[in-house]
Structures are given as C-alpha cells and as structure tokens.
C-alpha cells in the first residue's frame, strides 16, 4: 500500500447543485486548493450532513476542475439516502471533504489515439480524462452507455472537447444504439487504431472492455468503484483483487492497469 496519502481535509462551499439528467446531478464546489491539486481519475470523500446515523463520507469522482475559479465540478447519481441528502444541499451550504484521493489515469507519453468507454455514472472521470487528452493533442473517440436516454450524461462535453467519434448506447434503445456500449467499443478496438483505452462503469462492462483491449493489443486502464470508507488506506473496505494480491482502491486505485485486475 503506497504511503502517505495525498488526501487532505478541505472546507468547501456549494456553488451550485443542479440536475443534469434523470437522477443525476452536477455539484460545483468552491475549494481553491483542491482545484489546484486534483488530477483526472482521482476522487474526493465528501461529508453530507443531515443524518447523525450516517458516519461515512461519500466517495465521488469529478468531471472538471477550474484552478482559476477555485471550483471543482462533481457529477453524481442519486441512489440512496446519502446522495439524496446531497442533492438537497443548496448554494451557500458548507461542508468538508477529504481529497484528492487515490491514483488517477496514466496515459502513456507515446499514446497516439485513445478510446474512452463509460457506462452510466462512470462518465465523470472519462470526461475529465478527455479534457487532458484534448490539452495534450491526443485524438480520442468515445463510447457511452446508459439505461435510458434520460440518464445519459457526457456526450455534449466530449463533443466540445473534440472527440472524433461518439457512440451512444442505451439498454432500452431510447437513444442511440439499443444494447450495451461494449459492443461498439469492441468493434472499434478490432480496427487496431487505438493504443490506449480508459473505461469506467459497471464492472462486467469494464471486464469486457478490458478483454477486447487485450485482444487488440491496446493498453487499458479501468477506474473501479468501491466503498472507500476512509479514503486513505486505513480501513481495508475497498479491496480489489489483482495479480499482485489484494490492493486498496483508495490508494492503489481507483484507476488500475486492467491487465492486473482479477475480473
């Protein structure tokens, strides 16, 4: 387990907290030092007040950071009591968080073309990575998936960042292709045009993307979701089985070399 953690406590103020899709919100927080430090693929552990019985912070990835404005934008899905209470926090409200946490994306210097694959609320770290690729002048395409068109996020942002091709899939066919985003992703990888793949979303989806990337000879990284209770490697609740043994997602991840994950 790498030590020490880069995460530190930050007092934050809510700038805005608005829905951007069905049960998906964009939370913008004022946190100047965090905005300067956080890197694509890292996460924060935020405290959500309102329930004395809820002791754990909520680990969330981020979509963008603005060091000039001192803000960080976080996208999250309302799936339980904690995120429901988070969605009710109003501009001006204050709380604190632990961050930046973990290890982010590590795009090889030699990368010439990347494929980004996101399912559901796996879009934020993918969008964040796309911004880095755009700044580095690395061409990229993207495959996005969601349960329905109403829940899809990230397509507009990826287009603005210069994605060459964006494939959209929904489980019910309400937007784009009907089915899973793994199908168009596998087809694109089969062309042999990509040397780097980044994926985030449901674990079965990422396992299929990792397999397709392996067959195509492309280096693949996956951002894994775990309940990172402490966020700095003390509680061992976020273990990921790897070829080197069990590793904590909050310190060794959440981004892992997909070849090293035991899917």
Residue pairs with C-beta under 8 A, 6 or more apart in sequence:
1 233
1 247
1 248
1 251
1 252
2 103
2 233
2 251
2 252
3 233
3 251
5 101
5 231
5 232
5 233
5 250
5 251
6 37
6 100
6 101
7 45
7 98
7 99
7 100
7 101
7 231
7 232
8 33
8 98
8 99
9 96
9 97
9 98
10 31
10 33
10 34
10 96
10 97
10 98
10 99
11 31
11 94
11 95
11 96
12 29
12 30
12 31
12 34
12 46
12 94
12 95
12 96
12 97
13 29
13 30
13 31
13 92
13 93
13 94
14 27
14 28
14 29
14 30
14 89
14 90
14 91
14 92
14 93
14 94
14 95
15 28
15 29
15 30
15 71
15 91
16 26
16 27
16 28
16 91
17 25
17 26
17 27
17 28
17 86
17 87
17 89
17 90
17 91
18 25
18 26
19 25
19 26
19 87
20 26
20 75
20 153
21 150
21 151
21 152
21 153
22 148
22 150
22 151
23 77
23 78
23 79
23 151
24 75
24 76
24 77
24 78
24 121
24 151
24 153
25 75
25 76
25 77
25 78
25 86
25 87
26 63
26 73
26 74
26 75
27 73
27 74
27 75
27 76
27 86
27 89
28 71
28 72
28 73
28 74
29 71
29 72
29 74
29 97
30 70
30 71
31 70
31 71
31 72
31 97
32 67
32 70
34 44
34 65
34 72
34 97
34 99
34 100
35 65
35 66
35 67
35 69
35 70
35 71
35 72
36 67
37 100
38 44
38 62
38 65
38 72
38 99
38 100
39 100
39 104
39 105
40 104
40 105
40 125
40 128
40 129
40 131
40 132
41 61
41 102
41 103
41 104
41 105
41 125
41 128
41 129
41 223
41 254
41 255
42 61
42 62
42 99
42 100
42 101
42 102
42 103
42 104
43 59
43 60
43 61
43 62
43 99
43 100
43 101
43 102
43 228
43 231
43 250
43 254
44 59
44 60
44 62
44 72
44 74
44 97
44 98
44 99
44 100
44 101
45 57
45 58
45 59
45 60
45 97
45 98
45 99
45 101
45 228
45 230
45 231
46 57
46 58
46 60
46 74
46 86
46 95
46 96
46 97
47 57
47 95
47 96
47 97
48 54
48 57
48 58
48 82
48 83
48 85
48 86
48 89
48 95
49 85
49 95
50 85
50 88
51 81
51 82
51 85
54 81
54 82
56 82
56 227
56 229
57 97
57 98
57 229
57 231
58 76
58 82
58 83
58 86
59 101
59 226
59 227
59 228
59 231
59 250
60 74
60 76
61 74
61 75
61 124
61 125
61 128
61 200
61 223
61 254
62 72
62 73
62 74
62 75
62 124
62 125
62 128
63 73
63 74
63 75
63 123
63 124
63 125
63 127
63 128
63 157
64 72
64 73
64 127
64 128
64 131
65 71
65 72
65 73
65 128
66 72
66 73
74 124
75 121
75 123
75 124
75 153
76 83
76 86
76 121
77 83
77 120
77 121
78 84
78 86
78 87
89 95
98 231
98 232
99 231
101 228
101 231
101 232
101 250
102 228
102 249
102 250
102 251
102 252
102 253
102 254
102 255
103 251
103 252
103 253
103 254
103 255
104 125
104 255
105 125
105 129
105 132
105 198
105 221
105 223
105 255
106 221
106 255
107 114
107 129
107 132
107 133
107 136
107 138
107 196
107 198
108 195
108 196
108 219
110 195
111 138
111 195
111 196
112 138
112 139
112 195
113 138
113 139
113 140
113 141
113 193
113 194
113 195
113 196
114 133
114 138
114 139
114 140
114 141
114 194
114 195
114 196
114 197
114 198
115 140
115 141
115 142
115 143
115 185
115 188
115 189
115 194
115 196
115 197
115 198
115 218
116 126
116 129
116 130
116 140
116 141
116 142
116 143
116 158
116 163
116 197
116 198
116 199
117 126
117 142
117 143
117 181
117 182
117 185
117 197
117 198
117 199
117 200
117 201
117 205
117 206
117 209
118 126
118 127
118 142
118 143
118 144
118 145
118 154
118 181
118 199
118 200
118 201
119 144
119 145
119 146
119 180
119 181
119 200
119 201
119 202
119 205
119 206
120 145
120 146
120 147
120 151
120 201
120 202
121 153
121 201
122 199
122 200
122 201
122 202
122 223
122 225
123 144
123 153
123 154
123 200
124 154
125 200
125 223
125 255
126 142
126 154
126 158
126 198
126 199
126 200
127 154
127 157
127 158
127 161
129 198
130 140
130 142
130 157
130 158
130 161
130 163
131 161
133 139
133 140
133 161
134 140
134 161
134 162
139 164
140 162
140 163
140 164
141 163
141 164
141 165
141 166
141 167
141 188
141 194
142 154
142 158
142 163
142 165
142 166
142 167
143 166
143 167
143 169
143 181
143 182
143 184
143 185
143 188
144 152
144 154
144 155
144 158
144 166
144 167
144 168
144 169
144 176
144 181
145 168
145 169
145 170
145 171
145 180
145 181
145 182
145 201
145 205
146 152
146 153
146 169
146 170
146 171
146 175
147 170
147 171
147 172
148 170
148 171
148 172
148 174
148 175
149 170
149 174
149 175
149 176
150 174
152 168
152 170
152 175
155 166
155 168
158 166
159 166
165 188
167 176
167 177
167 181
167 184
167 185
167 188
168 175
168 176
168 177
168 181
169 176
169 177
169 178
169 179
169 180
169 181
169 183
169 184
170 176
170 177
170 178
171 178
171 179
171 180
172 178
173 179
177 183
177 184
180 205
180 208
181 201
181 205
182 205
182 208
182 209
182 212
185 199
185 209
185 212
186 208
186 209
186 212
188 194
189 197
189 212
189 213
189 215
189 216
189 218
190 212
190 215
190 216
192 216
192 217
194 213
194 216
194 218
195 218
195 219
196 218
196 219
196 220
196 221
197 209
197 210
197 213
197 218
197 219
197 220
197 221
197 258
198 220
198 221
198 222
198 223
199 205
199 206
199 209
199 210
199 220
199 221
199 222
199 223
199 258
200 206
200 222
200 223
203 224
203 225
203 263
206 222
206 224
206 258
206 263
207 263
209 220
209 222
209 258
210 220
210 222
210 258
210 259
210 261
210 263
211 263
213 219
213 220
213 258
214 220
214 258
214 259
219 257
220 257
220 258
220 259
221 255
221 256
221 257
221 258
222 255
222 256
222 258
222 261
223 253
223 254
223 255
223 256
224 240
224 249
224 253
224 254
224 255
224 256
224 261
225 249
225 254
226 237
226 238
226 239
226 240
226 249
226 250
226 253
226 254
227 237
227 238
228 237
228 238
228 249
228 250
228 254
229 235
229 237
229 238
230 237
230 250
231 250
232 250
232 251
233 248
233 250
233 251
236 248
238 248
238 249
238 250
238 253
239 246
239 247
239 248
239 249
240 246
240 247
240 248
240 249
240 252
240 253
240 256
240 261
241 261
241 262
242 252
242 256
242 260
242 261
242 262
243 259
243 260
243 261
243 262
244 260
247 253
247 256
249 256
